[in-house]
Amino acid sequence: MPAARESLLDAAFTALARRPWAAVRMVDVAAAAGVSRQTLYNEFGSKEGLARALVRREADAYLAGVERALTAQCDPRDRLTAAAEWTISAARGNALVRAMLTGCWGEWLPSPMLSAVPSSCAVPAQRRADRPLPSPGDFVALVRDRAVAVLAGPGVPQADAAELARSCELVVRLALSCVAAPPGEGGVVDLVRAQCASIHLSAPSRTAAGR
């Protein structure tokens, strides 16, 4: 029941904005979504399952935003800058994203185990949520590797690809540092552009343009 599942996740996300996760009741989530409590348990299995599914959804949404930034039709340096800006914006506007990126969950939020949990749920989306959830280090690697794949393209010399990977990781870590300690005037844009100034991206840029 994809529609019911999304409604339940929306209801849980809304409830979390109003009260600590410990005070969010499954019966209230079901009522807000307009479904039975049994439907909620069928979809998620437990409150822990609901928390894992909510975290997985917000992680997917964050990574989808990174993908949009990296595949925009613009200069590769601007794409990296856009990905960094999206990271900061997403963390500022979504407490779950901020917690996932920093590892600082706090008492208000759910804090599901990042390791996989046993799953007997018949719902494929829940089985995926029960797999390992990404840690802050996983997000760094995921964004770095996607940036390299998009910006380097095929046929790039190994040395150039390695340099690009290092630079992309530095950009991601710069963005995460700005999440934890917001920068002053100029923001992350100036920091990322300063880092990108030394990156040789002309070949990847031509490759991307020729696709």
Buried (B, 14 or more C-beta within 10 A) or exposed (E): EEEBBEBBBBBBBEBBEEEEBEEBEBEBBBBBBEBEBEBBBBBBBEBBBBBBBBBBBBBEEBBEBBBEBBEEEEEBBBBBBBBBBBBBBBBEEBBBBBBBBBEEBEEBBBBBEBEEBEBEBEBEBBEBBBEEBBBBEBBBEBBBEBBBEBBBBEEBEEEBBEBBBEBBBBBBBBBBEBBEEEBEEEBBBEBBBEBBEEBEBEBBBEBBEEE
